[in-house]
Structures are given as C-alpha cells and as structure tokens.
Amino acid sequence: MKNLGNSSRIRYSVKSTPSSLQIHLGRWEIFVCRDCRKRRYKVHPIADISTGIEAGQLEVLLFRKWLAIVSKSRKHFRH
C-alpha cells in the first residue's frame, strides 16, 4: 500500500492525491481519485464515460470531480 502513490501516478498518468483509492476485485482493478485534467469538451454533469489513456481502461467521471478508472489488474492476487 505504501507504493500506491508512485505506481498509480505512472500507470494512470494522473496526479496522486491523498484522496486516491485503489481497489482490486479479482482480475479487475479500480482506481478512484479527484479529476485534475482540463476537459476540452462539454462534460455531462452526472457521469461521463470514455476510454482511458492506456489500452484496456474505462474512465468514469462522476459529478465532474471524481475519476474512476477500471482496468484489468496487472497482478492477480491470491489469498
């Protein structure tokens, strides 16, 4: 968990903030943070869904503030 900020900044190309969260659900990975990018298009006020920066990502922008990035996990954790 302590390397969360460094790995997420490189992988998702967004600024790591203290309010970021990374969740692993089986083979899926969900990264949630405050959106810091300037959008050059009109954004839907509730939810805006688009493809991510990297291949295989889905970005969901909620309430023009929170960015959730869903992708396949690079590492599959077994408990």
PyMOL Python script that loads the backbone (N, CA, C, O; Angstrom):
from pymol import cmd

cmd.read_pdbstr("""\
ATOM      1  N   MET A   1       0.802  -1.202   0.000  1.00  0.00           N
ATOM      2  CA  MET A   1       0.000   0.000   0.000  1.00  0.00           C
ATOM      3  C   MET A   1       0.842   1.262   0.000  1.00  0.00           C
ATOM      4  O   MET A   1       0.391   2.284  -0.517  1.00  0.00           O
ATOM      5  N   LYS A   2       2.057   1.236   0.562  1.00  0.00           N
ATOM      6  CA  LYS A   2       2.811   2.466   0.637  1.00  0.00           C
ATOM      7  C   LYS A   2       3.317   2.920  -0.722  1.00  0.00           C
ATOM      8  O   LYS A   2       3.641   4.098  -0.875  1.00  0.00           O
ATOM      9  N   ASN A   3       3.399   2.046  -1.711  1.00  0.00           N
ATOM     10  CA  ASN A   3       3.816   2.430  -3.048  1.00  0.00           C
ATOM     11  C   ASN A   3       2.647   2.812  -3.936  1.00  0.00           C
ATOM     12  O   ASN A   3       2.818   2.982  -5.143  1.00  0.00           O
ATOM     13  N   LEU A   4       1.473   2.948  -3.364  1.00  0.00           N
ATOM     14  CA  LEU A   4       0.273   3.261  -4.144  1.00  0.00           C
ATOM     15  C   LEU A   4       0.426   4.545  -4.927  1.00  0.00           C
ATOM     16  O   LEU A   4       0.084   4.587  -6.109  1.00  0.00           O
ATOM     17  N   GLY A   5       0.927   5.587  -4.303  1.00  0.00           N
ATOM     18  CA  GLY A   5       1.055   6.880  -4.967  1.00  0.00           C
ATOM     19  C   GLY A   5       2.002   6.844  -6.149  1.00  0.00           C
ATOM     20  O   GLY A   5       1.702   7.413  -7.198  1.00  0.00           O
ATOM     21  N   ASN A   6       3.138   6.188  -5.999  1.00  0.00           N
ATOM     22  CA  ASN A   6       4.113   6.149  -7.069  1.00  0.00           C
ATOM     23  C   ASN A   6       3.660   5.307  -8.248  1.00  0.00           C
ATOM     24  O   ASN A   6       3.805   5.727  -9.396  1.00  0.00           O
ATOM     25  N   SER A   7       3.114   4.124  -7.986  1.00  0.00           N
ATOM     26  CA  SER A   7       2.712   3.249  -9.087  1.00  0.00           C
ATOM     27  C   SER A   7       1.493   3.786  -9.819  1.00  0.00           C
ATOM     28  O   SER A   7       1.407   3.673 -11.042  1.00  0.00           O
ATOM     29  N   SER A   8       0.549   4.369  -9.090  1.00  0.00           N
ATOM     30  CA  SER A   8      -0.663   4.854  -9.746  1.00  0.00           C
ATOM     31  C   SER A   8      -0.381   6.079 -10.597  1.00  0.00           C
ATOM     32  O   SER A   8      -1.007   6.252 -11.643  1.00  0.00           O
ATOM     33  N   ARG A   9       0.546   6.935 -10.178  1.00  0.00           N
ATOM     34  CA  ARG A   9       0.847   8.132 -10.952  1.00  0.00           C
ATOM     35  C   ARG A   9       1.442   7.746 -12.297  1.00  0.00           C
ATOM     36  O   ARG A   9       1.119   8.354 -13.317  1.00  0.00           O
ATOM     37  N   ILE A  10       2.314   6.733 -12.306  1.00  0.00           N
ATOM     38  CA  ILE A  10       2.932   6.293 -13.552  1.00  0.00           C
ATOM     39  C   ILE A  10       1.913   5.566 -14.424  1.00  0.00           C
ATOM     40  O   ILE A  10       1.835   5.819 -15.626  1.00  0.00           O
ATOM     41  N   ARG A  11       1.140   4.677 -13.836  1.00  0.00           N
ATOM     42  CA  ARG A  11       0.223   3.853 -14.608  1.00  0.00           C
ATOM     43  C   ARG A  11      -0.942   4.648 -15.175  1.00  0.00           C
ATOM     44  O   ARG A  11      -1.316   4.457 -16.332  1.00  0.00           O
ATOM     45  N   TYR A  12      -1.519   5.535 -14.379  1.00  0.00           N
ATOM     46  CA  TYR A  12      -2.729   6.224 -14.815  1.00  0.00           C
ATOM     47  C   TYR A  12      -2.478   7.632 -15.318  1.00  0.00           C
ATOM     48  O   TYR A  12      -3.407   8.281 -15.801  1.00  0.00           O
ATOM     49  N   SER A  13      -1.263   8.119 -15.221  1.00  0.00           N
ATOM     50  CA  SER A  13      -0.902   9.448 -15.701  1.00  0.00           C
ATOM     51  C   SER A  13      -1.774  10.542 -15.083  1.00  0.00           C
ATOM     52  O   SER A  13      -2.127  11.507 -15.761  1.00  0.00           O
ATOM     53  N   VAL A  14      -2.116  10.402 -13.835  1.00  0.00           N
ATOM     54  CA  VAL A  14      -2.840  11.437 -13.107  1.00  0.00           C
ATOM     55  C   VAL A  14      -2.069  11.746 -11.846  1.00  0.00           C
ATOM     56  O   VAL A  14      -1.261  10.938 -11.387  1.00  0.00           O
ATOM     57  N   LYS A  15      -2.317  12.917 -11.285  1.00  0.00           N
ATOM     58  CA  LYS A  15      -1.635  13.305 -10.059  1.00  0.00           C
ATOM     59  C   LYS A  15      -2.142  12.450  -8.910  1.00  0.00           C
ATOM     60  O   LYS A  15      -3.344  12.226  -8.764  1.00  0.00           O
ATOM     61  N   SER A  16      -1.219  11.985  -8.108  1.00  0.00           N
ATOM     62  CA  SER A  16      -1.596  11.224  -6.925  1.00  0.00           C
ATOM     63  C   SER A  16      -1.949  12.200  -5.813  1.00  0.00           C
ATOM     64  O   SER A  16      -1.173  13.104  -5.504  1.00  0.00           O
ATOM     65  N   THR A  17      -3.097  12.022  -5.226  1.00  0.00           N
ATOM     66  CA  THR A  17      -3.549  12.886  -4.152  1.00  0.00           C
ATOM     67  C   THR A  17      -3.806  12.044  -2.918  1.00  0.00           C
ATOM     68  O   THR A  17      -3.961  10.828  -3.023  1.00  0.00           O
ATOM     69  N   PRO A  18      -3.854  12.667  -1.754  1.00  0.00           N
ATOM     70  CA  PRO A  18      -4.156  11.892  -0.553  1.00  0.00           C
ATOM     71  C   PRO A  18      -5.536  11.241  -0.595  1.00  0.00           C
ATOM     72  O   PRO A  18      -5.799  10.297   0.151  1.00  0.00           O
ATOM     73  N   SER A  19      -6.413  11.735  -1.456  1.00  0.00           N
ATOM     74  CA  SER A  19      -7.767  11.187  -1.529  1.00  0.00           C
ATOM     75  C   SER A  19      -7.914  10.123  -2.611  1.00  0.00           C
ATOM     76  O   SER A  19      -9.038   9.834  -3.022  1.00  0.00           O
ATOM     77  N   SER A  20      -6.827   9.533  -3.086  1.00  0.00           N
ATOM     78  CA  SER A  20      -6.927   8.484  -4.098  1.00  0.00           C
ATOM     79  C   SER A  20      -7.091   7.124  -3.438  1.00  0.00           C
ATOM     80  O   SER A  20      -6.671   6.911  -2.300  1.00  0.00           O
ATOM     81  N   LEU A  21      -7.715   6.205  -4.180  1.00  0.00           N
ATOM     82  CA  LEU A  21      -8.028   4.882  -3.663  1.00  0.00           C
ATOM     83  C   LEU A  21      -7.867   3.866  -4.779  1.00  0.00           C
ATOM     84  O   LEU A  21      -8.313   4.099  -5.903  1.00  0.00           O
ATOM     85  N   GLN A  22      -7.232   2.739  -4.476  1.00  0.00           N
ATOM     86  CA  GLN A  22      -7.062   1.673  -5.464  1.00  0.00           C
ATOM     87  C   GLN A  22      -7.623   0.387  -4.881  1.00  0.00           C
ATOM     88  O   GLN A  22      -7.265  -0.006  -3.771  1.00  0.00           O
ATOM     89  N   ILE A  23      -8.510  -0.272  -5.638  1.00  0.00           N
ATOM     90  CA  ILE A  23      -9.187  -1.474  -5.182  1.00  0.00           C
ATOM     91  C   ILE A  23      -8.945  -2.589  -6.196  1.00  0.00           C
ATOM     92  O   ILE A  23      -9.021  -2.365  -7.404  1.00  0.00           O
ATOM     93  N   HIS A  24      -8.655  -3.787  -5.701  1.00  0.00           N
ATOM     94  CA  HIS A  24      -8.516  -4.969  -6.557  1.00  0.00           C
ATOM     95  C   HIS A  24      -9.702  -5.877  -6.291  1.00  0.00           C
ATOM     96  O   HIS A  24      -9.933  -6.289  -5.154  1.00  0.00           O
ATOM     97  N   LEU A  25     -10.454  -6.188  -7.336  1.00  0.00           N
ATOM     98  CA  LEU A  25     -11.590  -7.106  -7.246  1.00  0.00           C
ATOM     99  C   LEU A  25     -11.358  -8.244  -8.228  1.00  0.00           C
ATOM    100  O   LEU A  25     -11.731  -8.147  -9.397  1.00  0.00           O
ATOM    101  N   GLY A  26     -10.745  -9.313  -7.760  1.00  0.00           N
ATOM    102  CA  GLY A  26     -10.429 -10.425  -8.650  1.00  0.00           C
ATOM    103  C   GLY A  26      -9.425  -9.990  -9.687  1.00  0.00           C
ATOM    104  O   GLY A  26      -8.320  -9.567  -9.347  1.00  0.00           O
ATOM    105  N   ARG A  27      -9.794 -10.087 -10.943  1.00  0.00           N
ATOM    106  CA  ARG A  27      -8.905  -9.681 -12.026  1.00  0.00           C
ATOM    107  C   ARG A  27      -9.056  -8.212 -12.393  1.00  0.00           C
ATOM    108  O   ARG A  27      -8.357  -7.724 -13.280  1.00  0.00           O
ATOM    109  N   TRP A  28      -9.952  -7.508 -11.731  1.00  0.00           N
ATOM    110  CA  TRP A  28     -10.225  -6.114 -12.056  1.00  0.00           C
ATOM    111  C   TRP A  28      -9.597  -5.188 -11.030  1.00  0.00           C
ATOM    112  O   TRP A  28      -9.445  -5.541  -9.861  1.00  0.00           O
ATOM    113  N   GLU A  29      -9.242  -4.022 -11.481  1.00  0.00           N
ATOM    114  CA  GLU A  29      -8.625  -3.008 -10.646  1.00  0.00           C
ATOM    115  C   GLU A  29      -9.409  -1.706 -10.839  1.00  0.00           C
ATOM    116  O   GLU A  29      -9.701  -1.319 -11.970  1.00  0.00           O
ATOM    117  N   ILE A  30      -9.744  -1.041  -9.749  1.00  0.00           N
ATOM    118  CA  ILE A  30     -10.476   0.222  -9.807  1.00  0.00           C
ATOM    119  C   ILE A  30      -9.648   1.266  -9.071  1.00  0.00           C
ATOM    120  O   ILE A  30      -9.274   1.075  -7.914  1.00  0.00           O
ATOM    121  N   PHE A  31      -9.367   2.367  -9.751  1.00  0.00           N
ATOM    122  CA  PHE A  31      -8.601   3.468  -9.181  1.00  0.00           C
ATOM    123  C   PHE A  31      -9.508   4.691  -9.159  1.00  0.00           C
ATOM    124  O   PHE A  31     -10.043   5.085 -10.195  1.00  0.00           O
ATOM    125  N   VAL A  32      -9.684   5.296  -7.986  1.00  0.00           N
ATOM    126  CA  VAL A  32     -10.562   6.453  -7.832  1.00  0.00           C
ATOM    127  C   VAL A  32      -9.742   7.615  -7.290  1.00  0.00           C
ATOM    128  O   VAL A  32      -8.993   7.457  -6.326  1.00  0.00           O
ATOM    129  N   CYS A  33      -9.886   8.800  -7.920  1.00  0.00           N
ATOM    130  CA  CYS A  33      -9.168   9.990  -7.471  1.00  0.00           C
ATOM    131  C   CYS A  33      -9.932  11.237  -7.913  1.00  0.00           C
ATOM    132  O   CYS A  33     -10.911  11.145  -8.653  1.00  0.00           O
ATOM    133  N   ARG A  34      -9.484  12.382  -7.462  1.00  0.00           N
ATOM    134  CA  ARG A  34     -10.053  13.644  -7.925  1.00  0.00           C
ATOM    135  C   ARG A  34      -9.550  13.892  -9.339  1.00  0.00           C
ATOM    136  O   ARG A  34      -8.386  13.622  -9.637  1.00  0.00           O
ATOM    137  N   ASP A  35     -10.401  14.398 -10.205  1.00  0.00           N
ATOM    138  CA  ASP A  35     -10.013  14.666 -11.581  1.00  0.00           C
ATOM    139  C   ASP A  35      -9.215  15.964 -11.636  1.00  0.00           C
ATOM    140  O   ASP A  35      -9.669  16.997 -11.143  1.00  0.00           O
ATOM    141  N   CYS A  36      -8.031  15.912 -12.233  1.00  0.00           N
ATOM    142  CA  CYS A  36      -7.172  17.093 -12.305  1.00  0.00           C
ATOM    143  C   CYS A  36      -6.956  17.560 -13.741  1.00  0.00           C
ATOM    144  O   CYS A  36      -6.251  18.542 -13.974  1.00  0.00           O
ATOM    145  N   ARG A  37      -7.559  16.863 -14.709  1.00  0.00           N
ATOM    146  CA  ARG A  37      -7.351  17.224 -16.109  1.00  0.00           C
ATOM    147  C   ARG A  37      -8.370  18.243 -16.594  1.00  0.00           C
ATOM    148  O   ARG A  37      -9.518  18.258 -16.151  1.00  0.00           O
ATOM    149  N   LYS A  38      -7.929  19.092 -17.511  1.00  0.00           N
ATOM    150  CA  LYS A  38      -8.838  20.039 -18.165  1.00  0.00           C
ATOM    151  C   LYS A  38      -9.507  19.303 -19.313  1.00  0.00           C
ATOM    152  O   LYS A  38      -8.834  18.721 -20.163  1.00  0.00           O
ATOM    153  N   ARG A  39     -10.814  19.331 -19.336  1.00  0.00           N
ATOM    154  CA  ARG A  39     -11.569  18.692 -20.415  1.00  0.00           C
ATOM    155  C   ARG A  39     -11.868  19.735 -21.478  1.00  0.00           C
ATOM    156  O   ARG A  39     -12.363  20.817 -21.164  1.00  0.00           O
ATOM    157  N   ARG A  40     -11.578  19.424 -22.713  1.00  0.00           N
ATOM    158  CA  ARG A  40     -11.795  20.373 -23.818  1.00  0.00           C
ATOM    159  C   ARG A  40     -13.128  20.125 -24.519  1.00  0.00           C
ATOM    160  O   ARG A  40     -13.345  20.558 -25.651  1.00  0.00           O
ATOM    161  N   TYR A  41     -14.007  19.425 -23.826  1.00  0.00           N
ATOM    162  CA  TYR A  41     -15.333  19.170 -24.357  1.00  0.00           C
ATOM    163  C   TYR A  41     -16.340  19.320 -23.230  1.00  0.00           C
ATOM    164  O   TYR A  41     -15.974  19.332 -22.055  1.00  0.00           O
ATOM    165  N   LYS A  42     -17.594  19.432 -23.589  1.00  0.00           N
ATOM    166  CA  LYS A  42     -18.641  19.603 -22.591  1.00  0.00           C
ATOM    167  C   LYS A  42     -18.866  18.267 -21.879  1.00  0.00           C
ATOM    168  O   LYS A  42     -19.099  17.243 -22.520  1.00  0.00           O
ATOM    169  N   VAL A  43     -18.793  18.293 -20.560  1.00  0.00           N
ATOM    170  CA  VAL A  43     -18.903  17.086 -19.741  1.00  0.00           C
ATOM    171  C   VAL A  43     -20.309  16.994 -19.172  1.00  0.00           C
ATOM    172  O   VAL A  43     -20.863  17.990 -18.706  1.00  0.00           O
ATOM    173  N   HIS A  44     -20.883  15.798 -19.210  1.00  0.00           N
ATOM    174  CA  HIS A  44     -22.198  15.570 -18.623  1.00  0.00           C
ATOM    175  C   HIS A  44     -22.113  15.825 -17.121  1.00  0.00           C
ATOM    176  O   HIS A  44     -21.138  15.406 -16.496  1.00  0.00           O
ATOM    177  N   PRO A  45     -23.089  16.491 -16.521  1.00  0.00           N
ATOM    178  CA  PRO A  45     -22.982  16.858 -15.100  1.00  0.00           C
ATOM    179  C   PRO A  45     -22.995  15.686 -14.117  1.00  0.00           C
ATOM    180  O   PRO A  45     -22.476  15.826 -13.009  1.00  0.00           O
ATOM    181  N   ILE A  46     -23.568  14.542 -14.480  1.00  0.00           N
ATOM    182  CA  ILE A  46     -23.641  13.420 -13.544  1.00  0.00           C
ATOM    183  C   ILE A  46     -22.543  12.401 -13.812  1.00  0.00           C
ATOM    184  O   ILE A  46     -21.743  12.122 -12.920  1.00  0.00           O
ATOM    185  N   ALA A  47     -22.484  11.846 -15.000  1.00  0.00           N
ATOM    186  CA  ALA A  47     -21.483  10.826 -15.326  1.00  0.00           C
ATOM    187  C   ALA A  47     -21.066  10.945 -16.781  1.00  0.00           C
ATOM    188  O   ALA A  47     -21.902  11.125 -17.667  1.00  0.00           O
ATOM    189  N   ASP A  48     -19.778  10.843 -17.016  1.00  0.00           N
ATOM    190  CA  ASP A  48     -19.226  10.872 -18.361  1.00  0.00           C
ATOM    191  C   ASP A  48     -18.308   9.658 -18.491  1.00  0.00           C
ATOM    192  O   ASP A  48     -17.375   9.501 -17.702  1.00  0.00           O
ATOM    193  N   ILE A  49     -18.562   8.806 -19.472  1.00  0.00           N
ATOM    194  CA  ILE A  49     -17.808   7.571 -19.643  1.00  0.00           C
ATOM    195  C   ILE A  49     -17.008   7.652 -20.946  1.00  0.00           C
ATOM    196  O   ILE A  49     -17.536   8.022 -21.994  1.00  0.00           O
ATOM    197  N   SER A  50     -15.728   7.298 -20.855  1.00  0.00           N
ATOM    198  CA  SER A  50     -14.878   7.302 -22.042  1.00  0.00           C
ATOM    199  C   SER A  50     -13.787   6.250 -21.895  1.00  0.00           C
ATOM    200  O   SER A  50     -13.627   5.645 -20.835  1.00  0.00           O
ATOM    201  N   THR A  51     -13.038   6.042 -22.980  1.00  0.00           N
ATOM    202  CA  THR A  51     -11.908   5.119 -22.909  1.00  0.00           C
ATOM    203  C   THR A  51     -10.776   5.792 -22.159  1.00  0.00           C
ATOM    204  O   THR A  51     -10.693   7.019 -22.130  1.00  0.00           O
ATOM    205  N   GLY A  52      -9.911   5.009 -21.557  1.00  0.00           N
ATOM    206  CA  GLY A  52      -8.810   5.543 -20.770  1.00  0.00           C
ATOM    207  C   GLY A  52      -7.623   5.932 -21.619  1.00  0.00           C
ATOM    208  O   GLY A  52      -7.632   5.790 -22.842  1.00  0.00           O
ATOM    209  N   ILE A  53      -6.602   6.428 -20.944  1.00  0.00           N
ATOM    210  CA  ILE A  53      -5.372   6.838 -21.612  1.00  0.00           C
ATOM    211  C   ILE A  53      -4.634   5.619 -22.144  1.00  0.00           C
ATOM    212  O   ILE A  53      -4.121   5.636 -23.263  1.00  0.00           O
ATOM    213  N   GLU A  54      -4.581   4.560 -21.338  1.00  0.00           N
ATOM    214  CA  GLU A  54      -3.924   3.324 -21.752  1.00  0.00           C
ATOM    215  C   GLU A  54      -4.953   2.358 -22.337  1.00  0.00           C
ATOM    216  O   GLU A  54      -6.148   2.482 -22.068  1.00  0.00           O
ATOM    217  N   ALA A  55      -4.495   1.409 -23.127  1.00  0.00           N
ATOM    218  CA  ALA A  55      -5.384   0.415 -23.728  1.00  0.00           C
ATOM    219  C   ALA A  55      -6.015  -0.450 -22.643  1.00  0.00           C
ATOM    220  O   ALA A  55      -5.343  -0.853 -21.694  1.00  0.00           O
ATOM    221  N   GLY A  56      -7.302  -0.734 -22.785  1.00  0.00           N
ATOM    222  CA  GLY A  56      -7.998  -1.600 -21.850  1.00  0.00           C
ATOM    223  C   GLY A  56      -8.557  -0.906 -20.626  1.00  0.00           C
ATOM    224  O   GLY A  56      -8.962  -1.572 -19.673  1.00  0.00           O
ATOM    225  N   GLN A  57      -8.587   0.408 -20.629  1.00  0.00           N
ATOM    226  CA  GLN A  57      -9.118   1.157 -19.493  1.00  0.00           C
ATOM    227  C   GLN A  57     -10.460   1.788 -19.829  1.00  0.00           C
ATOM    228  O   GLN A  57     -10.735   2.124 -20.981  1.00  0.00           O
ATOM    229  N   LEU A  58     -11.282   1.940 -18.815  1.00  0.00           N
ATOM    230  CA  LEU A  58     -12.551   2.634 -18.924  1.00  0.00           C
ATOM    231  C   LEU A  58     -12.566   3.709 -17.855  1.00  0.00           C
ATOM    232  O   LEU A  58     -12.374   3.413 -16.676  1.00  0.00           O
ATOM    233  N   GLU A  59     -12.792   4.965 -18.253  1.00  0.00           N
ATOM    234  CA  GLU A  59     -12.816   6.080 -17.314  1.00  0.00           C
ATOM    235  C   GLU A  59     -14.253   6.525 -17.096  1.00  0.00           C
ATOM    236  O   GLU A  59     -15.012   6.703 -18.048  1.00  0.00           O
ATOM    237  N   VAL A  60     -14.614   6.700 -15.842  1.00  0.00           N
ATOM    238  CA  VAL A  60     -15.937   7.198 -15.482  1.00  0.00           C
ATOM    239  C   VAL A  60     -15.728   8.457 -14.647  1.00  0.00           C
ATOM    240  O   VAL A  60     -15.160   8.397 -13.556  1.00  0.00           O
ATOM    241  N   LEU A  61     -16.187   9.595 -15.162  1.00  0.00           N
ATOM    242  CA  LEU A  61     -16.083  10.861 -14.443  1.00  0.00           C
ATOM    243  C   LEU A  61     -17.428  11.120 -13.779  1.00  0.00           C
ATOM    244  O   LEU A  61     -18.443  11.260 -14.461  1.00  0.00           O
ATOM    245  N   LEU A  62     -17.437  11.183 -12.446  1.00  0.00           N
ATOM    246  CA  LEU A  62     -18.675  11.364 -11.690  1.00  0.00           C
ATOM    247  C   LEU A  62     -18.755  12.776 -11.124  1.00  0.00           C
ATOM    248  O   LEU A  62     -17.824  13.242 -10.467  1.00  0.00           O
ATOM    249  N   PHE A  63     -19.857  13.445 -11.379  1.00  0.00           N
ATOM    250  CA  PHE A  63     -20.136  14.781 -10.871  1.00  0.00           C
ATOM    251  C   PHE A  63     -19.032  15.787 -11.191  1.00  0.00           C
ATOM    252  O   PHE A  63     -18.803  16.724 -10.427  1.00  0.00           O
ATOM    253  N   ARG A  64     -18.349  15.593 -12.318  1.00  0.00           N
ATOM    254  CA  ARG A  64     -17.282  16.461 -12.810  1.00  0.00           C
ATOM    255  C   ARG A  64     -16.110  16.599 -11.848  1.00  0.00           C
ATOM    256  O   ARG A  64     -15.267  17.477 -12.036  1.00  0.00           O
ATOM    257  N   LYS A  65     -16.034  15.755 -10.823  1.00  0.00           N
ATOM    258  CA  LYS A  65     -14.960  15.853  -9.834  1.00  0.00           C
ATOM    259  C   LYS A  65     -14.200  14.556  -9.625  1.00  0.00           C
ATOM    260  O   LYS A  65     -12.974  14.579  -9.510  1.00  0.00           O
ATOM    261  N   TRP A  66     -14.890  13.431  -9.573  1.00  0.00           N
ATOM    262  CA  TRP A  66     -14.269  12.154  -9.229  1.00  0.00           C
ATOM    263  C   TRP A  66     -14.060  11.313 -10.477  1.00  0.00           C
ATOM    264  O   TRP A  66     -14.972  11.136 -11.284  1.00  0.00           O
ATOM    265  N   LEU A  67     -12.852  10.801 -10.624  1.00  0.00           N
ATOM    266  CA  LEU A  67     -12.492   9.977 -11.768  1.00  0.00           C
ATOM    267  C   LEU A  67     -12.267   8.552 -11.296  1.00  0.00           C
ATOM    268  O   LEU A  67     -11.410   8.303 -10.448  1.00  0.00           O
ATOM    269  N   ALA A  68     -13.033   7.615 -11.842  1.00  0.00           N
ATOM    270  CA  ALA A  68     -12.867   6.191 -11.547  1.00  0.00           C
ATOM    271  C   ALA A  68     -12.336   5.519 -12.807  1.00  0.00           C
ATOM    272  O   ALA A  68     -12.941   5.623 -13.874  1.00  0.00           O
ATOM    273  N   ILE A  69     -11.210   4.834 -12.682  1.00  0.00           N
ATOM    274  CA  ILE A  69     -10.596   4.151 -13.821  1.00  0.00           C
ATOM    275  C   ILE A  69     -10.673   2.652 -13.561  1.00  0.00           C
ATOM    276  O   ILE A  69     -10.149   2.158 -12.563  1.00  0.00           O
ATOM    277  N   VAL A  70     -11.329   1.933 -14.468  1.00  0.00           N
ATOM    278  CA  VAL A  70     -11.499   0.484 -14.346  1.00  0.00           C
ATOM    279  C   VAL A  70     -10.619  -0.180 -15.405  1.00  0.00           C
ATOM    280  O   VAL A  70     -10.656   0.189 -16.579  1.00  0.00           O
ATOM    281  N   SER A  71      -9.828  -1.168 -14.972  1.00  0.00           N
ATOM    282  CA  SER A  71      -8.965  -1.874 -15.910  1.00  0.00           C
ATOM    283  C   SER A  71      -8.697  -3.279 -15.390  1.00  0.00           C
ATOM    284  O   SER A  71      -8.980  -3.587 -14.232  1.00  0.00           O
ATOM    285  N   LYS A  72      -8.153  -4.121 -16.248  1.00  0.00           N
ATOM    286  CA  LYS A  72      -7.738  -5.447 -15.808  1.00  0.00           C
ATOM    287  C   LYS A  72      -6.490  -5.283 -14.962  1.00  0.00           C
ATOM    288  O   LYS A  72      -5.618  -4.470 -15.270  1.00  0.00           O
ATOM    289  N   SER A  73      -6.415  -6.048 -13.914  1.00  0.00           N
ATOM    290  CA  SER A  73      -5.283  -5.970 -12.995  1.00  0.00           C
ATOM    291  C   SER A  73      -4.053  -6.582 -13.655  1.00  0.00           C
ATOM    292  O   SER A  73      -4.138  -7.603 -14.336  1.00  0.00           O
ATOM    293  N   ARG A  74      -2.929  -5.948 -13.443  1.00  0.00           N
ATOM    294  CA  ARG A  74      -1.669  -6.494 -13.955  1.00  0.00           C
ATOM    295  C   ARG A  74      -1.184  -7.642 -13.093  1.00  0.00           C
ATOM    296  O   ARG A  74      -0.512  -8.551 -13.582  1.00  0.00           O
ATOM    297  N   LYS A  75      -1.523  -7.605 -11.812  1.00  0.00           N
ATOM    298  CA  LYS A  75      -1.136  -8.661 -10.887  1.00  0.00           C
ATOM    299  C   LYS A  75      -2.419  -9.271 -10.321  1.00  0.00           C
ATOM    300  O   LYS A  75      -3.312  -8.554  -9.869  1.00  0.00           O
ATOM    301  N   HIS A  76      -2.498 -10.572 -10.353  1.00  0.00           N
ATOM    302  CA  HIS A  76      -3.654 -11.254  -9.779  1.00  0.00           C
ATOM    303  C   HIS A  76      -3.258 -11.750  -8.400  1.00  0.00           C
ATOM    304  O   HIS A  76      -2.377 -12.601  -8.274  1.00  0.00           O
ATOM    305  N   PHE A  77      -3.900 -11.226  -7.367  1.00  0.00           N
ATOM    306  CA  PHE A  77      -3.580 -11.595  -6.001  1.00  0.00           C
ATOM    307  C   PHE A  77      -4.378 -12.811  -5.585  1.00  0.00           C
ATOM    308  O   PHE A  77      -5.576 -12.907  -5.853  1.00  0.00           O
ATOM    309  N   ARG A  78      -3.704 -13.738  -4.928  1.00  0.00           N
ATOM    310  CA  ARG A  78      -4.384 -14.911  -4.376  1.00  0.00           C
ATOM    311  C   ARG A  78      -4.266 -14.867  -2.869  1.00  0.00           C
ATOM    312  O   ARG A  78      -3.201 -14.565  -2.330  1.00  0.00           O
ATOM    313  N   HIS A  79      -5.354 -15.168  -2.192  1.00  0.00           N
ATOM    314  CA  HIS A  79      -5.366 -15.155  -0.724  1.00  0.00           C
ATOM    315  C   HIS A  79      -5.351 -16.549  -0.183  1.00  0.00           C
ATOM    316  O   HIS A  79      -5.358 -16.739   1.033  1.00  0.00           O
TER     317      HIS A  79
END
""", "prot")
cmd.dss("prot")
cmd.show_as("cartoon", "prot")
cmd.util.cbc("prot")
cmd.orient("prot")
